[in-house]
Amino acid sequence: MTTGYQIKDQEGLYYLTLQVVGLVDLFSRQVYRDILIENFRYCQQNKGMGTL
């Protein structure tokens, strides 16, 4: 993994932009969908990001 982009202040606010290559796979494959949902839930519970 690259070390160029690391979040050093865990309490800070960050703006992220993402580019997904092969976007269809993200939503059509169950394993990728589960990872995405798991990460959203983590953010909701631990980062105070509200509900979906």
N, C-alpha and C positions, 0 to 999 in steps of 0.2 A: 504494500500500500504506500502511496506517496506521502511524504511528510510536508508537502507544500501547503496543504490546507488543513490545519488542525484547530479545533476549538479549544482555546486555552482558558477562557473565562466561562465556566459552566453556568454561571448565573446571567450572563450577558444575552442580548438579543442579536440574532444573526439573520441575514436575508440570504436565502439559498436559491440558486437557479439550477435546474437540472435539465439534462438532455438525455432522453431515453432513445436508444437505437433499437429498433424492433419492438415498438410500443405494443403491438398486438400481443406479443408473448407475455407482457406484464399482466394483462387482464385475462388472457385465455388459459394460462397455465396455473393450476391450483396452487402449486408450491410458491410461485411468485406472488400470487394474490395473498396467500397466508402471511408471507414475510411482510408485505406492505401493510396489511391490517395489524399485524403484531407491532410494527413500529409506530403506527398511528396510536394504538392503545397505550404503548409505553409513553409517548409524548403527552397523551391526555392525563395519565396517572402520575407521571413524575415531573413533567415540565409545565403543568398548568395550562394546557392548550385547549381546554374546553372539550366539547363533544362533537362527534361527527354529525 
